[in-house]
Amino acid sequence: MPIFSNRKAEPTVPPPESSAPSAVSEQPNRVSTPARSGGILSRGVSIEGSVKFASELLIDGEVEGTIESTGTLTIGEHARIKGEIRTKSVTVRGTVEGNIVASERCELQAGCTLLGDIEAPRLVVDEQAAFRGSAKIATQKNLAV
């Protein structure tokens, strides 16, 4: 009988089981890192000049100059942009002084301020957004002409 009790103790050893969940908890951390495929320009950071990016960018700092991309731009609530924006899609929560040209979509969310013109095939403006300028809503084909 002592032989069976030794065998029972071996399979019910908890340390291998407790190390397995910690390995599982590391995997979600690894998975969440690639989800942040875009870049972040943090609050307190200031750039003078042109900004170019490919996929996604969140700006919560200050930019004075042009912003160009074929991706998605989010302008955070603390951001201050002075210059032209040309991108596929843009969401504005902060302040922009300049024109926006979006090939797919432009969204002005509550609390934002835009002083400039917009050209985009789709425009969403929250009733709490401040917008002074003109808007040209046209298809991509019309924008290219």
Backbone as numpy.savetxt, mean C-alpha at the origin, in Angstrom:
# Nx Ny Nz CAx CAy CAz Cx Cy Cz
6.27 -56.44 31.62 5.47 -55.23 31.62 6.31 -53.96 31.62
7.46 -53.94 32.22 8.24 -52.71 32.16 8.61 -52.34 30.73
8.70 -53.30 29.85 9.02 -52.98 28.46 7.89 -52.16 27.83
6.64 -52.51 28.11 5.53 -51.75 27.56 5.45 -50.34 28.15
5.76 -50.19 29.42 5.71 -48.85 30.01 6.77 -47.94 29.41
7.94 -48.49 29.04 8.95 -47.68 28.37 8.47 -47.24 26.99
7.81 -48.15 26.29 7.30 -47.79 24.96 6.21 -46.73 25.05
5.41 -46.81 26.08 4.36 -45.79 26.24 4.97 -44.42 26.52
6.04 -44.38 27.26 6.66 -43.10 27.59 7.30 -42.46 26.36
7.82 -43.25 25.47 8.48 -42.69 24.30 7.51 -41.99 23.35
6.38 -42.62 22.97 5.49 -41.91 22.04 4.76 -40.72 22.65
4.60 -40.68 23.96 3.87 -39.56 24.56 4.80 -38.47 25.07
5.97 -38.35 24.52 6.91 -37.32 24.94 6.43 -35.97 24.40
6.07 -35.02 25.26 5.54 -33.75 24.79 6.54 -32.80 24.13
7.86 -32.84 24.43 8.73 -31.85 23.79 8.71 -31.86 22.27
8.70 -33.01 21.57 8.61 -32.90 20.11 7.33 -32.25 19.64
6.21 -32.50 20.36 4.96 -31.86 19.96 5.01 -30.36 20.20
5.59 -29.91 21.31 5.65 -28.47 21.58 6.59 -27.76 20.62
7.63 -28.46 20.13 8.52 -27.82 19.16 7.85 -27.72 17.79
6.94 -28.62 17.49 6.24 -28.55 16.20 5.35 -27.31 16.10
4.57 -26.96 17.17 3.78 -25.74 17.06 4.63 -24.48 16.93
5.80 -24.45 17.56 6.64 -23.26 17.40 7.15 -23.15 15.96
7.39 -24.29 15.33 7.79 -24.26 13.92 6.63 -23.79 13.06
5.41 -24.16 13.44 4.24 -23.71 12.70 4.06 -22.20 12.89
4.32 -21.68 14.10 4.16 -20.24 14.31 5.20 -19.45 13.53
6.37 -20.03 13.25 7.36 -19.33 12.45 6.93 -19.25 10.99
6.25 -20.25 10.50 5.83 -20.25 9.11 4.88 -19.11 8.78
3.86 -18.81 9.63 3.02 -17.66 9.31 3.81 -16.36 9.26
4.83 -16.21 10.10 5.65 -15.01 10.03 6.37 -14.92 8.69
6.84 -16.04 8.21 7.50 -16.06 6.91 6.51 -15.76 5.79
5.28 -16.21 5.95 4.27 -15.96 4.93 3.86 -14.49 4.93
3.80 -13.85 6.09 3.37 -12.46 6.15 4.41 -11.52 5.56
5.67 -11.88 5.58 6.69 -11.02 5.02 6.53 -10.81 3.52
6.31 -11.87 2.71 6.10 -11.62 1.29 4.82 -10.85 0.99
3.85 -10.85 1.90 2.62 -10.10 1.67 2.92 -8.60 1.58
4.02 -8.16 2.21 4.42 -6.76 2.13 5.33 -6.58 0.93
4.79 -6.76 -0.23 5.60 -6.69 -1.43 5.93 -5.25 -1.81
5.19 -4.31 -1.28 5.42 -2.92 -1.62 6.35 -2.23 -0.64
6.65 -0.98 -0.94 7.53 -0.19 -0.09 6.75 0.79 0.75
7.45 1.33 1.76 6.84 2.30 2.66 7.78 3.49 2.79
7.23 4.69 2.60 7.94 5.92 2.89 7.29 6.46 4.16
7.97 6.28 5.28 7.39 6.54 6.60 7.17 8.02 6.90
6.35 8.24 7.90 6.12 9.59 8.41 7.45 10.13 8.93
7.74 11.38 8.63 8.99 11.99 9.05 10.08 11.93 7.98
9.85 11.18 6.92 10.82 11.09 5.82 10.41 12.08 4.74
11.40 12.79 4.19 11.14 13.79 3.17 12.02 13.54 1.96
11.43 13.62 0.76 12.17 13.39 -0.48 11.92 14.56 -1.43
13.00 15.08 -2.03 12.89 16.07 -3.10 13.41 15.41 -4.36
12.58 15.38 -5.41 12.97 14.74 -6.66 11.90 13.78 -7.12
12.26 12.92 -8.05 11.26 12.01 -8.58 11.30 10.67 -7.85
10.13 10.09 -7.69 9.98 8.78 -7.06 9.38 7.83 -8.09
10.05 6.70 -8.30 9.54 5.70 -9.23 9.51 4.36 -8.51
8.43 3.59 -8.75 8.31 2.27 -8.17 7.50 1.39 -9.10
7.57 0.05 -8.87 6.93 -0.88 -9.80 5.59 -1.39 -9.31
5.49 -1.88 -8.08 4.25 -2.56 -7.68 3.40 -1.75 -6.71
3.85 -1.60 -5.44 3.05 -0.90 -4.45 3.93 0.02 -3.61
3.37 1.15 -3.22 4.08 2.07 -2.35 3.09 2.79 -1.46
3.43 2.87 -0.16 2.67 3.66 0.80 3.55 4.83 1.21
3.05 6.03 0.98 3.79 7.24 1.37 3.04 7.89 2.52
3.74 8.04 3.66 3.16 8.74 4.79 4.06 9.92 5.19
5.08 10.17 4.38 6.00 11.28 4.59 5.73 12.39 3.60
6.80 13.12 3.24 6.68 14.26 2.33 7.47 14.00 1.06
6.85 14.34 -0.07 7.52 14.23 -1.36 7.28 15.52 -2.13
8.38 16.11 -2.63 8.26 17.27 -3.51 8.91 16.87 -4.82
8.07 16.62 -5.82 8.54 16.17 -7.12 7.52 15.23 -7.74
7.92 14.55 -8.78 6.98 13.67 -9.49 7.02 12.26 -8.91
5.88 11.59 -9.00 5.76 10.20 -8.59 5.22 9.44 -9.79
5.97 8.43 -10.25 5.58 7.66 -11.43 5.60 6.17 -11.11
4.59 5.44 -11.64 4.54 4.01 -11.41 3.53 3.34 -12.33
3.72 2.04 -12.48 2.72 1.21 -13.15 1.96 0.41 -12.11
2.11 0.77 -10.84 1.50 0.03 -9.75 0.49 0.85 -8.97
0.38 0.52 -7.68 -0.62 1.10 -6.79 0.05 1.99 -5.76
-0.44 3.21 -5.63 0.09 4.18 -4.68 -0.96 4.48 -3.63
-0.54 4.47 -2.36 -1.40 4.89 -1.27 -0.72 6.07 -0.59
-1.44 7.17 -0.49 -0.93 8.36 0.17 -1.57 8.41 1.54
-0.77 8.17 2.57 -1.25 8.08 3.94 -1.77 9.39 4.48
-2.43 9.33 5.62 -3.09 10.51 6.18 -2.10 11.59 6.64
-0.84 11.25 6.89 0.15 12.24 7.31 0.98 12.75 6.13
0.75 12.22 4.95 1.57 12.55 3.77 1.24 13.93 3.23
2.29 14.55 2.68 2.16 15.84 1.97 2.93 15.70 0.67
2.21 15.76 -0.44 2.80 15.59 -1.76 2.67 16.90 -2.52
3.79 17.37 -3.10 3.76 18.55 -3.97 4.37 18.12 -5.29
3.53 17.89 -6.28 4.02 17.48 -7.58 3.02 16.59 -8.28
3.35 16.21 -9.48 2.46 15.39 -10.30 2.60 13.91 -9.95
1.45 13.22 -9.99 1.40 11.78 -9.74 0.88 11.09 -10.99
1.62 10.11 -11.49 1.20 9.29 -12.64 1.36 7.84 -12.23
0.23 7.14 -12.09 0.26 5.75 -11.64 -0.96 5.00 -12.13
-0.96 3.69 -11.90 -2.10 2.87 -12.30 -3.29 3.15 -11.39
-3.05 3.13 -10.10 -4.12 3.31 -9.12 -3.58 4.12 -7.95
-4.39 5.04 -7.43 -3.96 5.86 -6.29 -5.11 6.04 -5.32
-4.77 5.92 -4.04 -5.71 6.19 -2.95 -5.11 7.32 -2.13
-5.88 8.40 -1.95 -5.38 9.58 -1.25 -6.09 9.71 0.09
-5.28 9.75 1.17 -5.78 10.01 2.52 -5.19 11.29 3.09
-4.06 11.73 2.52 -3.34 12.91 3.00 -3.57 14.11 2.12
-2.51 14.92 1.93 -2.61 16.17 1.17 -1.77 16.08 -0.10
-2.38 16.44 -1.22 -1.68 16.46 -2.51 -1.91 17.82 -3.15
-0.79 18.45 -3.53 -0.85 19.69 -4.31 -0.21 19.38 -5.65
-1.04 19.04 -6.62 -0.55 18.67 -7.94 -1.58 17.81 -8.65
-1.32 17.55 -9.90 -2.26 16.78 -10.72 -2.04 15.28 -10.54
-3.12 14.52 -10.69 -3.07 13.06 -10.62 -3.57 12.50 -11.94
-2.77 11.61 -12.53 -3.19 10.87 -13.72 -3.10 9.39 -13.35
-4.25 8.73 -13.33 -4.30 7.31 -12.99 -4.88 6.54 -14.17
-4.21 5.46 -14.55 -4.68 4.71 -15.72 -5.85 3.79 -15.38
-6.09 3.49 -14.08 -7.22 2.64 -13.70 -8.18 3.29 -12.72
-7.65 3.86 -11.61 -8.56 4.30 -10.55 -7.90 5.37 -9.68
-8.71 6.32 -9.22 -8.29 7.33 -8.25 -9.36 7.40 -7.17
-8.92 7.31 -5.91 -9.88 7.36 -4.80 -9.44 8.43 -3.81
-10.34 9.36 -3.50 -10.12 10.39 -2.50 -10.91 10.02 -1.26
-10.20 9.67 -0.20 -10.87 9.20 1.00 -11.13 10.34 1.98
-11.96 10.07 2.98 -12.33 11.07 3.98 -11.10 11.68 4.64
-11.10 13.00 4.76 -10.00 13.70 5.41 -8.88 14.13 4.49
-8.89 13.71 3.25 -7.81 14.08 2.33 -8.08 15.46 1.73
-7.00 16.05 1.17 -7.10 17.33 0.47 -6.34 17.20 -0.84
-7.00 17.51 -1.94 -6.36 17.50 -3.25 -6.56 18.86 -3.90
-5.44 19.52 -4.21 -5.47 20.78 -4.94 -4.81 20.51 -6.28
-5.62 20.13 -7.26 -5.11 19.79 -8.58 -6.15 19.06 -9.39
-5.79 18.72 -10.60 -6.71 18.06 -11.52 -6.51 16.55 -11.48
-7.57 15.83 -11.85 -7.54 14.37 -11.88 -7.94 13.90 -13.27
-7.20 12.91 -13.79 -7.60 12.19 -15.00 -7.56 10.71 -14.65
-8.71 10.05 -14.78 -8.79 8.62 -14.46 -10.08 8.04 -15.04
-10.07 6.76 -15.39 -11.31 6.15 -15.88 -12.33 5.91 -14.77
-11.85 5.77 -13.51 -12.75 5.60 -12.36 -12.31 6.54 -11.26
-13.27 7.27 -10.70 -12.99 8.21 -9.63 -13.98 7.98 -8.49
-13.44 7.83 -7.28 -14.27 7.68 -6.08 -13.91 8.84 -5.16
-14.91 9.62 -4.75 -14.67 10.76 -3.87 -15.58 10.64 -2.66
-14.98 10.52 -1.49 -15.75 10.47 -0.24 -16.32 11.86 0.03
-17.48 11.93 0.66 -18.10 13.23 0.92 -17.32 14.07 1.92
-16.40 13.47 2.68 -15.56 14.20 3.63 -14.19 14.57 3.04
-14.00 14.36 1.74 -12.75 14.71 1.07 -12.83 16.14 0.56
-11.68 16.84 0.54 -11.62 18.20 -0.01 -10.90 18.13 -1.35
-11.55 18.64 -2.39 -11.00 18.56 -3.75 -11.26 19.86 -4.46
-10.17 20.55 -4.87 -10.31 21.77 -5.65 -9.50 21.59 -6.94
-10.21 21.47 -8.02 -9.60 21.25 -9.32 -10.65 20.71 -10.27
-10.21 20.12 -11.35 -11.15 19.54 -12.30 -10.88 18.05 -12.41
-11.90 17.33 -12.85 -11.78 15.88 -13.01 -12.18 15.51 -14.43
-11.34 14.71 -15.06 -11.63 14.18 -16.39 -11.75 12.67 -16.23
-12.99 12.20 -16.36 -13.25 10.77 -16.22 -13.39 10.20 -17.62
-12.43 9.36 -17.99 -12.42 8.82 -19.34 -11.82 7.41 -19.32
-12.10 6.68 -20.36 -11.53 5.33 -20.46 -10.04 5.43 -20.76
-9.31 4.35 -20.57 -7.88 4.33 -20.86 -7.60 4.71 -22.30
-8.46 4.28 -23.20 -8.27 4.59 -24.62 -8.34 6.10 -24.83
-9.30 6.77 -24.20 -9.44 8.23 -24.34 -8.30 8.98 -23.65
-7.77 8.42 -22.53 -6.68 9.08 -21.85 -5.40 9.04 -22.66
-5.22 7.98 -23.45 -4.00 7.84 -24.24 -3.97 8.81 -25.42
-5.12 9.27 -25.84 -5.19 10.16 -27.01 -4.83 11.56 -26.66
